[in-house]
């Protein structure tokens, strides 16, 4: 199985960015900067910490396994992006 990792400072895009209009894309919606991987203090689960590059620049945490998972093809059959989050080559 392929090992996927992201380093602090890398820019990633959520697959839903594909569904935006050009005007919405200009707002950086669904673009995020990787902060790093943290451990949940009680469960020891690995969490990806990432910061939005739009709106108020909020910080988010998501279980690492989910962050690295593939797009649900049943729910989103027409999305081209393979994974939920992928490195973004068009920004930063």
N, C-alpha and C positions, 0 to 999 in steps of 0.2 A: 504494500500500500504506500502511495506517495506521501511523503512528509511535507506538509505545508506550514510555513512559518512566516511571520511578519515581524519586522524589527521596529522598535520605537522610532517615531518620526515618519514612517512610511504612510503614504496616502492610499486608502482603499475606497472602493465604491460598493454599495449595496446593489444587488441585482435590480431592485425597483427603479434605479436610475434610468434604465432602458425605457421605462414607460413614461418618462417625462417629456414635455415639449422642450424645444430649444430655449425658450425664455426661462422655463423652470430650471434647466440645466445651468444657466448662467448664474443662478443663485447658489450654486454649489450643493444643492439638495442631494442627499444621500452620499456625500463625500465625507470621509472621516480620516482623522490622523490617529495612528496607533500610539497609545501611551505605553502599553506593555501588558504582560500577563501577571495577574495577582492570584493569590490563594485565598479562598474563602476561609475565614478565621476558624470556623467550627467544622465544616464538612471537608476542608482541604481540597475542594473542587477548584480546578484551574478556571479562571475567568479572564476573558480578554477585556481590557479597559481601552476605550477609544473615545475620541472627542469629535463632535460634529463640526464641520467647517461651514455651517449655515446657521441661520437663526441666532440663538443665544450662545452657541458653542458649547452646548451641554456635554457632560461626561456620561458615558454609558458603560455598563458591564454586562457581559453576556457569557454564559458558559462556553469555554473554549471549544468544546466538541460541537456545539451548535454554530458558533462563529465560523468554524472551518467546514461546515456541512455543505452538501450539494443542494441546489435549488430543488424544491418539491415540484417535480414534473407533472404530477397530477393536478396540482393547484395552479401552476404557472407553465402550461405546455409550450407557450410561444416565446419564452424568454431565452435569449441566446447564451447568457452567462451561465457557466457550469456550476459555479459555487455561489453561496449566499453573499460572501465578500471576496473580492479579488483586487489585486494591485491595480491602481489606476495610472495609466500612462498619459492621460490628457490633462492632468493638473499637478502642480507642485513639482 
